[in-house]
């Protein structure tokens, strides 16, 4: 995004369940981890066990965040969208 690199990744050791978050860098060497709320975390019955393994792209002004959701319906690919990523 412009002169800023964004690395999307999932974490699991900070809480009992997996979640998606990100870090940013201007030089691809030094990274700053996002300190705000997680991008995706278990919140629904269909992703109550894990919400992880992000794949993110921006197309025509919309950010598409695909992730692996594991819950009461087994394992599936879920999608979250946003217009507000700068």
Buried (B, 14 or more C-beta within 10 A) or exposed (E): EEEEEEEBEBBEEEEEBBBBBBBBEEEEEEBEEEEEEBBBBBEEEBBBBBBBBBEBEEEEEEBEBBBBBBBEEEEEEBEBEEEEBE
